[in-house]
């Protein structure tokens, strides 16, 4: 699920940068889109880790 959400985030942010904001530079689009995708991936991983840790604490 993380990977799919990351890929969708990349594409959506790329389109927003290109169509809505109007950024012409492909490199800037790439950097912004990849940053957003990596950010979403890290946030999802952190949330999963936190939920798993809470589950282990509840069993004790």
C-alpha angles and dihedrals in degrees: 000000000000093000094050092049090048092052092047091048090052093052095043094049091046091054092045091052093047103039107024104031094030100224107173099190114093092202093055090048090050094049094047094045095047091047091053092046093049090046092054091047092051093046092051092048091048091050092050091049092049092049091048092049091050090051091054092048091052091055093057 
